[in-house]
Amino acid sequence: MTEDRPELPPLWSAPAPVRHNGGPPLDIPRRCGRPTVLTEEVRDRIGELLLDGIPVRVICRTQGMPSRATIYRWCRLDPDFASLFRFMQTEGYILLAEKVFEEVERLIDTRGVKVARLIFNLRRQQLSRMNPAYFGDREMKC
């Protein structure tokens, strides 16, 4: 009787090899979460913008840049990036101070001393708010 029936396919086929969501196998273990976007291009672009005196708040609003929390997390986790970040930021503040002096000198020639003094005090206060450790009011003790 078994000789008359044709060979039937097996009822259960062998299971497919186990893969990650049907994707490639995970040979190299990866960290949890999203991958970081800290690349050399992003690092260089952030440094260039900081050197131009642009605040971190404005940098993070531009398209393709990470958030402030991400930048500060990179500073906390990567000491090389943190030292580069502090250096570039300080140099940007110094550039802004030089621009203030140029603006005040131009205003003295064109608008007078009173207007130049007003603008100088305004810009000095802005710089001291941006970096109080560097531009803040210091008492001189002699």
Phi and psi in degrees as a GROMACS rama.xvg file:
@    title "Ramachandran Plot"
@    xaxis  label "Phi"
@    yaxis  label "Psi"
@TYPE xy
-73.2913  -18.8272  THR-2
-76.0592  -24.208  GLU-3
-80.1364  -26.2986  ASP-4
-84.3392  141.525  ARG-5
-74.5144  161.642  PRO-6
-67.6119  122.273  GLU-7
-92.5892  148.257  LEU-8
-66.8355  155.316  PRO-9
-65.0252  150.293  PRO-10
-69.7599  -37.7377  LEU-11
-119.296  128.505  TRP-12
-90.474  165.64  SER-13
-66.6681  141.229  ALA-14
-67.0617  149.69  PRO-15
-69.5448  150.837  ALA-16
-61.8725  144.514  PRO-17
-73.4531  127.685  VAL-18
-134.191  166.573  ARG-19
-80.6709  102.082  HIS-20
52.181  30.9341  ASN-21
79.5722  2.01369  GLY-22
-90.5742  -165.38  GLY-23
-67.9801  153.123  PRO-24
-66.9729  149.595  PRO-25
-92.5333  84.4416  LEU-26
-77.4109  -37.9392  ASP-27
-100.945  121.853  ILE-28
-66.7591  139.002  PRO-29
-115.309  157.42  ARG-30
-74.926  156.149  ARG-31
-73.202  155.627  CYS-32
92.054  -176.626  GLY-33
-77.514  149.379  ARG-34
-70.1832  152.158  PRO-35
-73.9382  152.42  THR-36
-104.417  12.0362  VAL-37
-76.0156  96.5792  LEU-38
-113.218  171.002  THR-39
-61.9319  -36.1664  GLU-40
-65.3197  -45.1693  GLU-41
-65.609  -42.9125  VAL-42
-60.6972  -44.8792  ARG-43
-66.7698  -39.9362  ASP-44
-65.6533  -41.2566  ARG-45
-62.4704  -42.4794  ILE-46
-62.9713  -42.2715  GLY-47
-62.3273  -43.4119  GLU-48
-67.7802  -37.6286  LEU-49
-65.5536  -38.4567  LEU-50
-64.7181  -27.9385  LEU-51
-79.657  -1.259  ASP-52
86.7983  14.0836  GLY-53
-83.2801  128.26  ILE-54
-65.9776  156.271  PRO-55
-60.9885  -36.6025  VAL-56
-58.1581  -41.7027  ARG-57
-75.1393  -37.9495  VAL-58
-59.038  -43.1367  ILE-59
-71.3316  -18.0919  CYS-60
-80.9259  -15.9098  ARG-61
-74.8461  156.122  THR-62
-65.7968  132.552  GLN-63
86.8531  1.5319  GLY-64
-102.165  149.749  MET-65
-74.7964  171.835  PRO-66
-76.9373  168.089  SER-67
-62.989  -39.9805  ARG-68
-60.8556  -38.6665  ALA-69
-66.5344  -43.486  THR-70
-62.991  -43.949  ILE-71
-69.6955  -29.5509  TYR-72
-67.3671  -40.3089  ARG-73
-61.112  -39.5606  TRP-74
-62.9483  -38.9556  CYS-75
-70.622  -36.3759  ARG-76
-89.7929  -26.0452  LEU-77
-120.288  103.496  ASP-78
-64.1303  -31.2155  PRO-79
-64.9433  -44.6046  ASP-80
-65.3213  -37.5822  PHE-81
-63.7393  -44.3701  ALA-82
-68.0183  -39.6174  SER-83
-62.9827  -41.9296  LEU-84
-62.0913  -47.9793  PHE-85
-62.7446  -42.3452  ARG-86
-62.8452  -48.5401  PHE-87
-63.5174  -39.2789  MET-88
-66.1254  -42.5713  GLN-89
-65.0044  -41.8614  THR-90
-64.3227  -35.423  GLU-91
-65.1509  -39.8227  GLY-92
-64.7597  -39.6382  TYR-93
-64.4051  -39.3509  ILE-94
-61.4317  -41.2855  LEU-95
-63.7051  -38.6158  LEU-96
-64.0727  -40.3084  ALA-97
-63.9515  -38.473  GLU-98
-64.7773  -35.3723  LYS-99
-62.2982  -45.0279  VAL-100
-64.026  -39.6763  PHE-101
-62.5304  -41.707  GLU-102
-64.6447  -41.6078  GLU-103
-66.2079  -42.3052  VAL-104
-61.9769  -39.5933  GLU-105
-66.3304  -40.1272  ARG-106
-68.5453  -34.4925  LEU-107
-59.9426  -41.9646  ILE-108
-72.3838  -34.4578  ASP-109
-98.7003  -42.7411  THR-110
-109.686  -19.0602  ARG-111
111.942  170.083  GLY-112
-72.2844  -37.8403  VAL-113
-62.7694  -45.5143  LYS-114
-66.4631  -40.9708  VAL-115
-63.1085  -39.9937  ALA-116
-65.7732  -40.532  ARG-117
-62.2716  -47.2465  LEU-118
-65.3673  -40.4715  ILE-119
-61.3065  -45.6066  PHE-120
-64.4329  -38.471  ASN-121
-63.181  -48.9548  LEU-122
-66.1495  -35.9899  ARG-123
-63.7201  -41.3972  ARG-124
-65.3687  -39.294  GLN-125
-63.3713  -43.6225  GLN-126
-65.1355  -37.6823  LEU-127
-69.6875  -27.2906  SER-128
-74.9924  -33.106  ARG-129
-70.6976  -41.6644  MET-130
-143.782  84.116  ASN-131
-66.1138  -27.0723  PRO-132
-68.7493  -31.5473  ALA-133
-95.7471  -42.6871  TYR-134
-110.807  1.70886  PHE-135
-67.7628  164.373  GLY-136
-69.8098  130.26  ASP-137
-121.756  137.838  ARG-138
-86.9937  131.311  GLU-139
-90.6681  119.789  MET-140
-106.65  121.737  LYS-141
